[in-house]
Amino acid sequence: MDELLKYFPDLTTVQRQQFNALEPLYREWNDKINVISRRDIGSLYEHHVLHSLAIAKAVEFTDGCRVLDFGTGGGFPGIPLAIMLPQCSFKLIDATGKKIRVASEVVKSIGLQNVTAEHIRGEELKEQFDIIVSRAVMPLAKLASIVRKNLQKGGRIVCLKGGDLKEELRPFDGKVVVTPVDRYFKEEWFKEKFIVEISIS
């Protein structure tokens, strides 16, 4: 939690309580259903919560905006973003039922009112959203081809990615903004990690 408060000192009491509850909940669920690497669970706030919140630092979310977390796994980046952005509504989807079960139970346990979670493949989803977020679930071109139908006019795809992105970004020439995560968070772990924002007309 200290890592979080260092960068987000103005959290409300409710937000602090919700973020504080994440580690015991994920430890408990991870013992039953492995959604976070066992060696990584001790770094939950840095590697998963803060990493997710890099999107909130880089991207403006207007009040009432509808956000899809595509391939949420156990709830990242969607759950931390939903805690941070109570003025937005979030839908979390994943093709793996047991992962969505964990995300749903965490949402329920911390009393998040602005989140729904569904076990569904992205190809089958019909709804539309203002922003689609994702954390390194697949190559960007493949992701864009699947979710294009789910974006409102003027909508954006925002992904957390790492490493050399030159080839992945080539199809989006002129329509992409890449921001290094270490612009916001100074821990060594965030080096070579990026927020990629793609505008789809």
C-alpha positions, -999 to +999 in steps of 0.1 A: +000+000+000+029+024+007+039+023-030+004+034-039+001+063-013+035+076-025+019+084-059-017+088-050-017+106-016-052+121-021-072+088-021-105+090-003-112+069+028-133+045+008-106+041-019-079+035+007-101+008+023-107-008-011-071-008-022-060-021+012-084-050+009-069-062-024-038-080-011-055-103+015-083-111-010-058-119-039-037-140-015-068-160-004-081-165-040-046-172-054-044-202-031-075-216-048-072-203-084-038-192-097-044-158-113-012-141-102+023-157-103+031-171-068+064-153-068+047-121-078+019-120-052+042-102-027+046-074-052+009-070-058+008-032-053+038-024-074+035-050-102-002-051-106-021-023-089+004+006-096+010-008-131-027-007-138-030+028-125-004+041-149-033+043-173-051+067-150-020+089-150-017+090-188-053+091-201-081+114-193-114+096-183-144+119-186-173+115-162-197+088-172-173+072-196-178+035-203-146+013-201-141-023-212-112-043-197-105-069-224-089-101-211-090-089-175-076-121-159-080-117-122-091-081-126-062-060-140-061-033-150-099-029-145-103-033-108-076-007-097-089+017-124-125+013-112-115+021-076-096+051-088-123+063-112-157+059-095-172+083-120-167+058-149-184+024-154-163-007-161-170-041-178-144-068-172-144-097-196-122-128-199-126-161-218-114-181-188-143-186-163-122-192-132-104-159-137-136-140-140-149-157-109-119-143-090-124-108-104-162-110-096-156-121-060-130-093-055-154-067-069-182-080-046-159-082-015-147-046-017-181-032-027-173-018-061-205-004-075-192+006-110-181-028-123-197-058-140-177-089-149-186-115-176-172-147-188-172-141-226-148-141-255-141-107-269-152-118-304-188-125-290-192-091-271-216-067-288-216-037-265-198-005-272-174+015-250-156+048-249-122+033-239-110-003-241-081-012-217-059-042-217-027-055-203-005-074-227-031-100-237-022-103-274-004-084-302-019-049-307-031-055-343-050-086-333-066-069-303-076-039-325-092-062-351-113-079-324-124-048-304-129-023-332-166-032-333-169-024-295-156+012-297-178+042-299-169+067-326-138+085-314-130+057-289-095+046-279-077+015-270-052+018-241-028-011-235+000-018-210+029-033-230+066-040-225+097-043-245+105-033-281+071-023-297+084-011-330+069-039-351+036-040-331+031-003-336+038-002-373+002-008-384-010+022-364+013+049-379+002+083-368-027+070-346-007+060-316+008+077-285+034+057-264+041+069-229+068+053-207+054+042-174+085+053-156+075+089-165+051+085-136+065+057-113+102+056-106+107+020-094+131+000-115+104-025-124+086+000-146+116+006-170+108-006-205+071-007-198+047+015-218+012+028-220+001+026-256-030+047-267-044+040-301-071+061-317-095+042-340-115+064-364 
